[in-house]
Amino acid sequence: MILAGLALALATLQFFLAGVGAFGAGSYEAHRVGGQVAQALALLLLIAGAAGRLGRPAIIFGGGLLVISVVMGLLANAGDWAGAVHPLLAIAFWFGAFQAFSWARTGAPLVDSPATQ
């Protein structure tokens, strides 16, 4: 639950840090570092799900968040159309982290999906 909560909090903070860079209040450096931390948290969620024998859904959520965060990192400086996918994946990461946290907190998935069956 703690890792999922950290991933959700970091995903929320990342939107603010992206705005700091986009609107000139600072550089994108903090956002870039936050992305690397998000990748590490997603990897830890995957490892915790597998090592803790939390079942297939936990592994799917951890793996999905890891894939999303890695692809976001690759697209961050892609420019043009490919770079435009970066913020869309950020929304997907946020909702995935929210789902994982809600599930860890309540013991039941917030939204029924193939990953939770």
ABEGO torsion letter per residue (X at the ends): XAAAAAAAAAAAAAAAAAAAAAAGABBAAAAAAAAAAAAAAAAAAAAAAAAAGAEAAAAAAAAAAAAAAAAAAAAAAAEEAAAAAAAAAAAAAAAAAAAAAAAAAAGBBABBBAAAX
